Amino acid sequence: MLCFTEHKPLFDKILIANRGEIACRVMRTAKKLGIRTVAVFSEADKDAQHVKLADEAYLIGPAASSQSYLDGSKILAVAKASGAQAIHPGYGFLSENADFADATLKEGIVFIGPPGQAMRSMGSKSESKNIMQAANVPVVPGYHGTNQDPAFLKSEAAKIGYPVLIKAIKGGGGKGMRIVNNPEEFDQMLESSKRESMKSFGDDHVLIEKYLVRPRHVEVQVFADTHGNAVHLFERDCSVQRRHQKVIEEAPAPGLSEAIRNELGTKAVAAAKAVGYVNAGTVEFIMDNVDKKFYFMEMNTRLQVEHPVTEMVTGTDLVQWQLEVAAGNILPKKQDELTLDGHAFEARVYAENPYTGFLPDTGVLSHITPPAVSSSVRLETGFEQGDAVSVHYDPMIAKLVVKGRDRDEALRVLRRSLAEYQIAGLNTNISFLQTLASHPEFIKGEVETGFIK
């Protein structure tokens, strides 16, 4: 009988159900491993880089994502017609769609990602919090129950400890959200929150959570195989955000003690195991920068945009890990074989104008002078000079990823590479990224999620 640890062969051919830099990134590893690649593209992307890089490419519909990259049945039809044995969903689009993951398996095709059930469990905010509490993973202290009596809610707020945040259960976009600093403000804030929630969502049910005054966004890369093994590949700090989107990410997170780093990793692995997780995932925590306590926020059930910073400091190829796990092999490394080496940053280069509220821009990339690429500088992009950034998709042009022996050196490499990077033809955020990378607070590593105002 075959021993389960015997290495199973990887796929002969995979379909990448995505576009842009992530499709190009997956193809690069596939090529390195001798795996043939199938691209799908919309009418707007017929001349795109991912189409040119693939061994085969199929048109799946018009520019609108809903009729192309989000149409699972078209993508599955191409996978079957091309003889692809597995589908890599990238990030965004169908990557966290549990129904698509299930439909892929039903067709006898491997989904390079977690099982649909793990996605569903983590996709529900309330269910995921319950699962985490049962697994001893800390969640933000709060009351999420059905009792909406004002006096009762006030007593819960006192238990949680001020300041607290009142949030609409159906909430989104900050509607119905109120920060309450002391008991005297509570009744008035509750009333105005309920009023706004009713107006916005037709439901005035609220929940109450601890409000973190100086929050940091720290996330842990986890990986699990189908043989019961799970590891973490340390953490990333993604606190520098604009419009709740990450701009600069780094690994490891600055200013964490070894004890906190180990605890974060241990809790993230417990979170993955609690939902029967398989493949690459990211457990997001919100950390109080004052007392360094951290709380589970959510789990992203896919490869993250910022995975290269983790690759840089762990010496791994996470797409290769994904392919190994999807083929049924054990994880390439055990926890005690994973070590941190140096420091890495990723800066996201967007077609946008930072001086008009980060409005996206479109147009032809008439001139590109990229920074010099080396073992310490990576450029992940889906564009070449002469390509157009269209209105239909995310305005990210590239990800500049750099590494140094420590944080100071990595920052110097980042600043030098940004100074070398030139793009003409449309507005970009390169000068804004240079300002950020030279900011005294950022240099000190003293950043929180409210850093960009």
C-alpha positions in Angstrom: 0.0 0.0 0.0 1.2 3.5 -0.8 2.3 5.6 2.2 0.3 8.8 2.3 3.5 10.8 2.6 4.7 9.7 -0.9 4.9 12.7 -3.1 1.9 12.9 -5.5 2.6 14.4 -8.9 1.4 18.0 -9.4 -1.1 18.9 -12.1 -0.3 18.8 -15.9 -2.6 21.8 -16.6 -4.4 24.4 -14.5 -6.8 27.2 -15.3 -6.3 30.6 -13.6 -9.8 32.2 -13.0 -8.4 35.7 -12.7 -6.6 38.5 -14.5 -3.9 41.1 -13.9 -0.8 40.7 -11.7 -2.1 37.7 -9.7 -2.8 35.6 -12.9 0.7 36.4 -14.1 2.1 35.5 -10.6 0.4 32.1 -10.6 1.5 31.4 -14.1 5.2 32.1 -13.2 5.2 29.4 -10.5 3.2 27.0 -12.8 5.8 27.4 -15.6 8.7 26.9 -13.1 7.0 23.5 -12.1 6.3 22.5 -15.7 2.5 22.9 -15.4 0.6 24.2 -18.5 -1.6 27.2 -17.9 -5.0 28.2 -19.2 -6.1 31.9 -19.1 -9.6 33.3 -19.3 -10.2 36.9 -20.5 -12.9 39.4 -21.1 -13.2 41.5 -24.3 -11.5 44.4 -22.5 -8.5 42.1 -21.6 -7.9 40.6 -25.1 -4.3 42.1 -25.2 -3.6 41.7 -21.5 -0.3 40.3 -20.2 -1.9 37.2 -18.5 -3.4 36.3 -21.9 0.1 36.5 -23.6 1.8 34.5 -20.8 -0.6 31.6 -20.8 -0.2 28.4 -22.9 -3.9 28.7 -23.9 -6.4 31.5 -23.5 -10.2 31.7 -23.9 -12.6 34.6 -24.2 -15.4 34.3 -21.6 -17.5 37.4 -22.2 -17.8 41.2 -22.2 -15.8 43.6 -20.0 -18.4 43.6 -17.2 -17.0 41.2 -14.5 -20.5 39.9 -13.8 -20.6 38.5 -17.4 -17.0 37.3 -17.4 -14.7 36.8 -14.4 -17.6 36.3 -12.0 -19.5 33.8 -14.3 -18.5 30.5 -12.7 -20.4 28.4 -15.3 -18.4 29.9 -18.2 -15.1 29.3 -16.4 -16.0 25.7 -15.6 -17.0 25.1 -19.2 -13.5 26.4 -20.3 -11.8 24.2 -17.6 -13.6 21.1 -19.0 -13.0 22.0 -22.7 -9.3 22.7 -22.1 -8.7 19.6 -19.9 -7.6 21.6 -16.9 -7.3 19.4 -13.8 -7.5 22.3 -11.3 -8.6 25.9 -11.0 -6.6 28.6 -9.2 -9.0 31.5 -8.3 -6.4 34.1 -7.4 -7.9 36.8 -5.1 -11.1 38.8 -5.6 -13.7 37.6 -8.2 -14.7 33.9 -7.3 -11.9 33.2 -4.9 -14.1 33.3 -1.8 -17.3 31.9 -3.5 -18.1 28.7 -1.7 -20.7 27.7 -4.3 -18.1 28.0 -7.1 -15.6 25.9 -5.0 -18.3 23.2 -4.6 -19.3 23.3 -8.3 -15.7 22.9 -9.3 -15.3 19.7 -7.2 -18.6 18.4 -8.6 -17.1 18.6 -12.1 -14.2 16.5 -10.9 -11.8 19.5 -11.0 -9.7 20.5 -8.1 -10.3 23.9 -6.5 -6.9 25.3 -5.4 -8.2 26.7 -2.1 -10.2 25.7 1.0 -13.3 23.6 1.1 -16.6 25.4 0.5 -17.8 24.7 4.1 -14.7 26.4 5.6 -15.5 29.5 3.4 -19.1 29.5 4.6 -18.1 29.3 8.3 -15.7 32.1 8.0 -17.9 34.2 5.7 -20.5 34.7 8.5 -19.3 37.3 11.0 -21.4 35.9 13.8 -20.7 32.2 13.1 -17.0 32.8 12.8 -16.9 34.6 16.1 -18.7 31.8 17.8 -16.3 29.2 16.3 -13.3 31.3 17.4 -14.6 31.7 21.0 -15.1 27.9 21.2 -11.5 27.4 19.9 -10.1 29.8 22.6 -9.2 32.5 20.0 -9.8 36.0 21.5 -12.6 38.0 19.9 -13.3 41.7 20.5 -15.3 41.9 23.8 -18.9 42.7 23.1 -22.6 42.0 23.3 -24.1 40.5 20.1 -27.4 39.2 21.6 -31.0 39.9 20.9 -31.9 41.8 24.1 -32.2 45.5 22.9 -33.5 47.0 26.2 -31.5 50.3 26.6 -30.8 49.7 30.4 -29.6 46.2 29.6 -27.3 47.4 26.8 -25.9 50.1 29.1 -25.1 47.5 31.7 -23.3 45.4 29.0 -21.3 48.5 28.0 -20.2 48.9 31.6 -19.0 45.2 31.6 -17.1 45.6 28.3 -15.4 48.9 29.6 -15.5 52.3 27.9 -14.9 53.5 25.2 -17.4 51.3 23.4 -18.6 51.2 19.8 -22.4 50.8 19.1 -22.9 49.2 15.7 -25.9 48.4 13.6 -26.2 44.6 13.2 -27.1 45.1 9.6 -24.5 47.8 9.3 -22.1 48.8 6.6 -20.3 52.0 5.5 -20.2 53.4 9.1 -24.0 53.9 9.2 -25.4 53.6 12.7 -21.9 53.5 14.2 -21.3 55.5 17.4 -18.3 55.8 19.6 -19.3 56.2 23.3 -16.6 57.5 25.6 -18.4 57.4 29.0 -21.7 56.2 30.5 -23.2 59.8 30.4 -23.2 59.7 26.6 -24.6 56.2 26.3 -28.4 56.8 26.1 -28.2 59.6 23.6 -25.7 57.7 21.4 -27.8 54.6 21.5 -30.9 56.5 20.4 -29.2 58.2 17.5 -27.5 54.9 16.4 -30.9 53.1 16.4 -32.6 55.9 14.5 -29.9 55.9 11.8 -29.9 52.1 11.6 -33.7 52.0 11.1 -33.5 54.7 8.4 -30.6 53.0 6.6 -31.4 49.3 7.0 -35.0 49.1 8.2 -33.6 47.3 11.3 -32.6 49.1 14.5 -30.9 46.1 16.2 -27.4 47.0 17.5 -24.4 45.3 18.9 -21.9 46.7 21.3 -18.1 46.2 21.1 -15.0 47.4 22.8 -13.6 50.4 20.9 -9.9 50.3 20.3 -8.5 53.9 20.3 -5.2 53.0 18.6 -5.9 49.9 16.5 -3.4 48.1 14.3 -4.3 45.7 11.6 -2.1 42.6 12.1 -2.7 39.4 10.0 -1.2 35.9 10.1 -0.5 33.7 7.1 -1.7 30.2 7.8 -1.4 27.0 5.7 -3.0 23.6 6.2 -2.9 20.4 4.2 -5.4 17.4 3.9 -3.3 15.3 6.3 -4.2 17.3 9.4 -1.1 19.6 9.4 -1.3 23.3 9.9 1.4 26.0 10.2 1.7 29.7 10.3 4.2 31.7 8.3 4.3 34.6 10.8 2.5 37.9 10.6 2.1 41.0 8.4 1.2 44.5 9.4 -1.3 46.2 7.1 -2.2 49.3 9.2 -1.4 51.8 6.4 -4.7 52.0 4.6 -6.7 54.5 2.7 -10.5 54.1 2.2 -10.2 50.9 4.2 -7.8 49.5 1.5 -4.2 48.6 2.2 -1.5 50.7 0.7 1.8 49.5 2.3 2.1 46.2 4.0 5.1 44.8 5.8 6.4 41.6 7.4 7.1 41.0 10.2 4.9 43.5 12.1 7.2 46.1 13.8 7.5 46.3 17.6 6.1 42.9 18.6 7.8 40.8 21.3 8.6 37.2 20.5 6.0 36.1 23.0 3.2 38.1 21.2 4.5 36.9 17.8 4.3 33.2 18.9 0.9 33.7 20.5 -0.5 35.3 17.3 0.7 32.4 15.3 -0.6 29.8 17.7 -4.1 31.4 17.8 -4.2 31.7 14.0 -3.4 28.0 13.6 -6.1 27.2 16.2 -8.5 29.3 14.1 -7.6 27.4 10.9 -8.0 24.0 12.6 -11.3 25.0 14.1 -13.0 25.2 10.7 -11.2 22.3 9.1 -9.2 24.6 6.9 -7.1 23.5 3.9 -4.6 25.5 1.7 -3.6 29.2 2.2 -5.5 31.5 4.5 -5.1 34.7 6.4 -6.4 35.2 9.9 -6.9 39.0 10.5 -6.5 40.4 14.0 -7.1 43.9 15.3 -4.5 44.8 17.8 -4.7 47.5 20.5 -1.4 49.4 20.1 -1.6 50.5 23.8 -1.8 47.1 25.6 -0.8 44.9 22.6 -3.9 42.7 23.1 -5.2 41.3 19.9 -8.6 40.1 18.8 -9.9 38.0 15.9 -11.6 40.0 13.1 -12.1 37.7 10.2 -10.4 35.1 8.1 -9.6 35.6 4.4 -10.0 32.2 2.7 -7.7 32.7 -0.2 -4.2 33.9 -1.1 -3.8 37.6 -0.2 -2.7 40.4 -2.4 0.2 41.0 0.0 1.5 37.4 0.1 4.9 38.3 -1.4 6.1 40.1 1.8 5.7 36.7 3.6 7.5 34.9 0.8 10.4 37.4 1.1 10.9 36.9 4.8 10.3 33.1 4.9 12.1 32.1 1.6 8.9 30.3 0.3 6.8 30.2 -2.8 3.3 30.2 -1.5 1.7 29.5 -4.9 3.9 26.4 -5.1 2.7 25.5 -1.6 -0.9 25.9 -2.8 -0.3 23.5 -5.7 1.4 20.9 -3.5 -1.5 21.0 -1.0 -4.2 20.9 -3.7 -2.4 17.8 -5.2 -2.8 16.1 -1.9 0.7 16.4 -0.6 1.8 17.3 2.9 3.0 20.9 3.7 6.5 21.5 2.3 7.7 22.6 5.8 6.9 21.9 9.4 6.4 24.8 11.9 9.9 24.4 13.4 11.5 24.6 9.9 10.0 28.0 9.3 12.1 31.0 10.3 11.9 34.8 9.8 14.8 36.3 7.8 15.0 40.1 7.4 12.1 42.5 6.8 10.0 43.2 3.7 7.6 45.9 2.4 5.0 45.9 -0.3 3.8 49.1 -1.8 0.7 49.0 -4.0 1.0 51.3 -7.1 -2.4 52.5 -8.2 -3.7 54.5 -11.1 -5.3 57.2 -9.0 -4.9 60.8 -7.9 -3.9 61.0 -4.2 -4.7 64.7 -4.2 -8.3 64.4 -5.3 -9.3 61.9 -2.6 -7.6 58.9 -4.3 -10.0 59.0 -7.3 -9.1 56.2 -9.7 -7.6 57.2 -13.1 -7.6 55.4 -16.5 -5.6 55.6 -19.7 -2.6 54.3 -21.5 0.7 53.6 -19.7 2.6 55.6 -22.3 5.9 55.3 -20.5 7.2 53.0 -17.8 10.7 53.0 -16.2 10.5 50.2 -13.6 12.9 50.0 -10.6 15.9 47.6 -11.0 14.7 44.1 -10.0 17.1 42.0 -7.9 16.9 39.3 -5.1 15.8 42.1 -2.8 13.4 43.9 -5.2 10.4 42.3 -6.8 7.8 43.9 -9.1 4.5 42.1 -9.5 2.5 43.5 -12.4 0.0 42.7 -15.1 0.9 45.7 -17.3 3.6 46.7 -19.8 4.4 50.0 -21.4 1.6 50.7 -24.0 -1.1 48.8 -22.0 -4.3 50.6 -20.9 -5.7 50.7 -17.4 -9.4 50.3 -18.0 -12.4 51.6 -16.0 -13.7 48.1 -15.6 -11.3 46.7 -13.0 -9.3 47.5 -10.0 -6.8 50.4 -10.7 -3.8 48.6 -9.2 -0.9 48.8 -11.7 1.8 46.9 -9.7 3.1 45.8 -6.4 6.6 46.8 -5.5 8.0 44.3 -3.0 11.4 44.9 -1.3 13.5 43.2 1.3 16.3 44.3 3.7 18.3 42.6 6.5 16.2 44.7 8.9 13.3 47.3 8.8 15.6 50.3 8.3 17.4 48.7 5.4 14.2 47.5 3.8 12.8 51.0 4.0 15.9 52.5 2.3 15.5 49.9 -0.5 11.8 50.9 -0.8 12.5 54.6 -1.0 15.3 54.0 -3.6 13.0 51.8 -5.7 10.1 54.2 -5.6 12.5 57.0 -6.7 13.5 54.9 -9.7 9.9 54.0 -10.7 8.5 56.3 -13.4 5.1 56.0 -15.0 3.6 58.5 -17.5 0.2 58.7 -19.2 -2.0 58.7 -16.2 -2.0 59.7 -12.5 -0.4 57.3 -10.0 0.2 57.3 -6.3 4.0 56.9 -6.6 4.8 60.3 -5.1 2.3 59.7 -2.3 4.0 56.3 -1.5 7.4 58.2 -1.4 5.9 60.7 1.1 4.6 57.8 3.2 7.9 55.9 3.1 9.7 59.0 4.3 7.3 60.0 7.0 8.9 60.1 10.5 6.0 58.1 12.1 6.2 55.4 9.5 10.0 55.2 9.8 9.6 54.7 13.6 7.0 51.9 12.9 4.4 53.9 14.9 1.5 53.5 12.5 -2.1 52.7 13.2 -5.1 52.2 10.8 -6.0 56.0 11.0 -2.5 57.0 9.9 -3.6 58.4 6.5 -6.0 61.2 7.0 
